[in-house]
């Protein structure tokens, strides 16, 4: 009974399509575009009859698989983070990129990794978390997110300004620490090029934690969509809900940035895709937004490797090229 | 001497002082005496002073003037305090065209570059105009559209730079704006445009004052508002574009300078224009001087420093802005 309420057939279809798209992107990025001639067969054989001496399978196992998995999980994280932010602020333009959460995390990580200002011997994840908190906090404070008559556009514009500021600071830091600059410049626009199994093991535990917290906020978000006062009168502890959402967003975004740099606009696009397919129930939206984000990053990664074959385009540039027109569309649509 | 002349004189003197300081500071710091001697007579330091620092200073002053005047014209016509050539995506368009023409066709003649940049600036402006024409967004929303368009163009630049990897400093010119490696060769393509367009904007100043009273009042006072809009916006686009062609998209100067000028001398455009031009020149020059001297011999892009200054000011503007 409850299950049929949660998964009406039409929505089930869209989730099914989403998963198919994701899987296709995933598999394609496992074998597509390589110096070696990898084929679908190799992927198939890797799972069915693993052969240790087969070079193609080894490539897929040690290079492609961690990369594709990481791409998918990062997309999942960013999609969910965007969804939570849009649900919390009820602002269709809210996303980790536009609220300077990604660039805050990136800025502090860059500072830390170049030891221009080593921050108390914290791990990279913790530094990124603090950076994400700083970036997002600044936007909320300066954009008037705390005042009663908060304005959606002002918040976004403040977010963009702070985003610009933090990106500039990061660039300045990169130039001062000249010797490592070029690889970091790549990382700064979001790149999946150096991913291996160690990044994967760094990524998944915190992502799981973030996902767990995010799932716990679904009911609250559904009620919050009716307005904060209504939600409060229906028994939602709004403050606690907000804290959990912020925590989830910060964890999900900062771990993604630590691994692959700020991949722009995924957190903005994925929730909108999900909403157009799955309606407004957050129990459905959460997996749908995550899957859309994952599919998006997988496909973008595939494209980024195909543009100038031996070299790699940072995947963040591809998502930014897709995301900014979509952003413009959202701004213009939002008027009505 | 009235207040206006005082402000004008003070900013002019400041600009001169700053130029002299900028001439003497650098990886190799020189005494003021050497600087004066070298500028007049040449000598041992001729290369550092006359071939390296002096052209950069002149270019930063020219670019500052260009961006500031462009900002005054844009804000005067659009009457949106958040409008400026770089936030409207015009600098982005010019930067994209200039950068891609340089990377795809490296032997492009330097006199042609401003023209290509202007083409890019006009394309971006046309795009914004189209979006505005069919959708009529509110002023704040229009600002957001402009920013989104310029974000898109910046990611295009980013993309092109990945396709054609270049040296870090030249990449920075197009990503954030920088005066790295600019010498006398870059002054000549820039100068004629400024010599024509800056006086022309003074000629428009009076009509801009009237158009601030509202379109109908301006028309009844004899201003051809449509013609004014086209002329002023075209010169704004051209000024911003030629500046961008030389040193990339130095952000926020076109936003800051007109606001500062208006704060100092009130709303009349004839008074605003010179002050804004001087302020813009001061901004770019001090950003460039700092960028050379913060961590020598490394260089920061000047655009990073103007962004550090400009972004907080932008947020301050958001605070004061009431027309949501």
Interface residues (C-beta under 8 A of the other chain):
Chain A: X142 X143 X144 X151 X153 X154 X156 X157 X158 X160 X161 X162 X164 X165 X168 X169 X171 X172 X175 X176 X178 X181 X182 X185 X189 X264 X307 X308 X311 X313 X314 X317 X320 X321 X324 X325 X327 X328 X331 X332 X334 X335
Chain B: X82 X131 X135 X137 X138 X140 X141 X143 X144 X145 X147 X148 X149 X151 X152 X155 X156 X158 X159 X162 X163 X165 X168 X171 X172 X175 X176 X251 X294 X295 X298 X299 X300 X301 X303 X304 X307 X308 X311 X312 X314 X315 X318 X319 X321 X324
